[in-house]
Amino acid sequence: MLKFAKQTRFFVKTLPKSVSNFEDGKQLIRSSGSIGANYIEANESLGKKDFIMHLRIAKKEAKETRFWLELIDTKDNQELEKIKNDLIDETIELMKIFGSIIEKTK
């Protein structure tokens, strides 16, 4: 998840400059970092309920990250679109992984 957060930050740095990309980029950076932070918290949990709660938050943050990615305007730059779509695919995979772990833990 650290790699994903770093890739997201690199992506934001390369975006065309606009007010919406600036604001959406800030939100994207926050939510992408929160995925990993909550995963770390889950692994340091105080018990099963705490573990599941942090994984649910990580899953929610992945969903939010996907939302911010979808709002980003790449100005039809094909290279940026590919990176954006790859990051969206990664958020979907993270949501599936967290969902699976949550279900198996219950």
Residue frames as qw, qx, qy, qz and C-alpha x, y, z in Angstrom:
[[0.000, 0.883, 0.470, 0.000, 0.00, 0.00, 0.00],
 [0.327, -0.708, 0.133, 0.611, 2.97, 2.31, 0.46],
 [0.339, -0.027, 0.630, 0.698, 3.84, 1.79, -3.21],
 [0.109, 0.674, 0.673, 0.285, 0.25, 2.63, -4.21],
 [0.191, -0.902, -0.241, 0.303, 0.28, 5.84, -2.14],
 [0.360, -0.515, 0.360, 0.690, 3.61, 6.85, -3.69],
 [0.289, 0.252, 0.709, 0.592, 2.34, 6.13, -7.21],
 [0.006, 0.831, 0.554, 0.051, -0.72, 8.25, -6.49],
 [0.270, -0.822, 0.002, 0.502, 1.45, 11.15, -5.32],
 [0.358, -0.211, 0.563, 0.714, 3.60, 10.90, -8.43],
 [0.195, 0.540, 0.725, 0.381, 0.44, 10.89, -10.59],
 [0.095, -0.904, -0.370, 0.194, -0.90, 14.02, -8.87],
 [0.343, -0.633, 0.231, 0.654, 2.40, 15.83, -9.47],
 [0.285, -0.036, 0.675, 0.680, 2.14, 15.18, -13.22],
 [0.233, 0.679, 0.696, -0.034, -1.47, 16.37, -13.67],
 [0.195, 0.554, 0.262, 0.765, -2.39, 19.42, -15.74],
 [0.142, -0.162, -0.464, 0.859, -2.68, 22.45, -13.48],
 [0.302, -0.500, -0.435, -0.686, -6.26, 23.48, -12.72],
 [0.381, -0.397, 0.397, -0.735, -8.25, 24.46, -9.64],
 [0.905, -0.130, -0.027, -0.405, -10.27, 21.24, -9.73],
 [0.841, 0.217, -0.447, 0.214, -7.21, 19.01, -10.14],
 [0.143, 0.465, -0.551, 0.678, -5.49, 20.85, -7.29],
 [0.569, -0.310, 0.347, -0.678, -8.43, 20.34, -4.91],
 [0.959, 0.028, -0.109, -0.260, -9.26, 16.81, -6.07],
 [0.659, 0.416, -0.541, 0.316, -5.55, 15.94, -5.97],
 [0.131, -0.461, 0.589, -0.651, -5.32, 16.96, -2.32],
 [0.799, -0.154, 0.250, -0.524, -8.27, 14.72, -1.46],
 [0.905, 0.288, -0.310, -0.052, -6.79, 11.90, -3.54],
 [0.370, 0.487, -0.646, 0.456, -3.48, 12.11, -1.69],
 [0.415, -0.365, 0.526, -0.646, -5.24, 12.00, 1.68],
 [0.895, -0.016, 0.143, -0.422, -7.47, 9.05, 0.91],
 [0.823, 0.376, -0.422, 0.060, -4.74, 7.01, -0.81],
 [0.194, 0.470, -0.682, 0.525, -2.44, 7.42, 2.20],
 [0.586, -0.281, 0.402, -0.645, -5.25, 6.54, 4.58],
 [0.921, 0.107, -0.290, -0.235, -5.65, 3.11, 2.95],
 [0.661, 0.291, -0.586, 0.367, -2.18, 2.05, 4.05],
 [0.099, -0.405, 0.523, -0.743, -2.39, 3.79, 7.42],
 [0.758, -0.196, 0.188, -0.593, -5.56, 1.91, 8.31],
 [0.903, 0.166, -0.396, -0.030, -4.10, -1.36, 7.08],
 [0.364, 0.371, -0.635, 0.571, -1.15, -0.83, 9.42],
 [0.413, -0.313, 0.406, -0.753, -3.58, -0.06, 12.26],
 [0.906, -0.041, -0.151, -0.394, -5.49, -3.26, 11.48],
 [0.795, 0.222, -0.519, 0.224, -2.32, -5.29, 11.78],
 [0.216, 0.232, -0.604, 0.731, -1.60, -3.68, 15.14],
 [0.536, -0.470, -0.294, -0.637, -5.17, -4.14, 16.34],
 [0.281, -0.364, 0.658, -0.597, -6.26, -4.81, 19.89],
 [0.507, 0.121, 0.809, -0.270, -8.62, -7.58, 18.88],
 [0.334, 0.317, 0.809, 0.365, -10.84, -9.02, 16.19],
 [0.146, 0.862, 0.472, -0.109, -13.39, -6.14, 16.24],
 [0.148, -0.826, 0.199, 0.506, -10.63, -3.54, 16.04],
 [0.377, -0.183, 0.731, 0.539, -8.99, -5.45, 13.17],
 [0.292, 0.547, 0.742, 0.254, -12.23, -5.62, 11.19],
 [0.028, 0.915, 0.270, -0.300, -13.04, -1.95, 11.87],
 [0.187, -0.690, 0.388, 0.582, -9.69, -0.77, 10.49],
 [0.322, 0.046, 0.805, 0.496, -10.00, -3.01, 7.44],
 [0.219, 0.744, 0.630, 0.021, -13.48, -1.60, 6.79],
 [0.043, -0.899, 0.011, 0.436, -12.07, 1.91, 6.99],
 [0.297, -0.400, 0.639, 0.586, -9.24, 0.94, 4.61],
 [0.319, 0.381, 0.808, 0.317, -11.83, -0.46, 2.19],
 [0.105, 0.887, 0.410, -0.182, -13.89, 2.72, 2.47],
 [0.164, -0.778, 0.270, 0.542, -10.80, 4.84, 1.81],
 [0.352, -0.068, 0.764, 0.536, -10.02, 2.75, -1.29],
 [0.245, 0.666, 0.690, 0.142, -13.54, 3.42, -2.53],
 [0.032, -0.930, -0.125, 0.344, -13.09, 7.14, -1.85],
 [0.324, -0.506, 0.520, 0.607, -9.74, 7.11, -3.65],
 [0.357, 0.295, 0.776, 0.428, -11.42, 5.61, -6.70],
 [0.123, 0.869, 0.470, -0.093, -13.98, 8.43, -6.60],
 [0.142, -0.853, 0.165, 0.474, -11.29, 11.14, -6.55],
 [0.389, -0.212, 0.698, 0.563, -9.40, 9.41, -9.35],
 [0.327, 0.543, 0.729, 0.261, -12.52, 9.39, -11.49],
 [0.043, 0.940, 0.261, -0.215, -12.90, 13.16, -10.99],
 [0.401, -0.550, 0.354, 0.641, -9.34, 13.96, -12.06],
 [0.599, 0.777, 0.090, -0.171, -9.09, 15.70, -15.45],
 [0.696, -0.245, 0.435, 0.516, -6.16, 14.46, -17.54],
 [0.273, 0.712, -0.189, -0.618, -7.06, 16.73, -20.49],
 [0.901, 0.395, 0.040, -0.172, -7.25, 13.59, -22.67],
 [0.089, 0.695, -0.713, -0.010, -3.54, 12.86, -22.16],
 [0.885, 0.067, -0.409, -0.213, -3.36, 9.16, -23.05],
 [0.501, 0.247, -0.692, 0.457, -0.38, 8.44, -20.79],
 [0.197, -0.201, 0.518, -0.808, -2.05, 10.06, -17.78],
 [0.778, -0.058, -0.104, -0.617, -5.33, 8.29, -18.60],
 [0.785, 0.121, -0.606, 0.033, -3.53, 4.94, -18.53],
 [0.245, 0.194, -0.682, 0.661, -1.91, 5.70, -15.18],
 [0.458, -0.148, 0.257, -0.838, -5.26, 6.89, -13.82],
 [0.851, -0.001, -0.284, -0.442, -7.04, 3.74, -15.01],
 [0.639, 0.163, -0.697, 0.281, -4.29, 1.53, -13.57],
 [0.009, -0.176, 0.593, -0.785, -4.69, 3.28, -10.21],
 [0.674, -0.090, 0.035, -0.733, -8.48, 2.85, -10.39],
 [0.832, 0.074, -0.531, -0.145, -7.98, -0.87, -11.09],
 [0.393, 0.195, -0.714, 0.546, -5.67, -1.07, -8.08],
 [0.339, -0.180, 0.403, -0.831, -8.31, 0.50, -5.81],
 [0.826, -0.022, -0.219, -0.519, -10.84, -2.07, -7.01],
 [0.730, 0.139, -0.648, 0.169, -8.40, -4.88, -6.22],
 [0.108, 0.222, -0.631, 0.736, -7.71, -3.43, -2.77],
 [0.593, -0.148, 0.159, -0.775, -11.44, -3.25, -2.04],
 [0.875, 0.039, -0.405, -0.260, -11.83, -6.90, -3.06],
 [0.541, 0.211, -0.691, 0.432, -8.86, -7.96, -0.92],
 [0.138, -0.204, 0.525, -0.815, -10.10, -6.09, 2.15],
 [0.734, -0.085, -0.054, -0.672, -13.63, -7.41, 1.62],
 [0.822, 0.093, -0.559, -0.049, -12.36, -10.97, 1.40],
 [0.339, 0.192, -0.693, 0.607, -10.25, -10.63, 4.55],
 [0.389, -0.186, 0.319, -0.844, -13.20, -9.11, 6.42],
 [0.834, -0.039, -0.228, -0.501, -15.51, -11.94, 5.39],
 [0.758, 0.124, -0.619, 0.167, -13.01, -14.63, 6.34],
 [0.172, 0.255, -0.601, 0.737, -12.35, -12.99, 9.70],
 [0.556, -0.309, 0.033, -0.771, -15.99, -12.80, 10.80]]
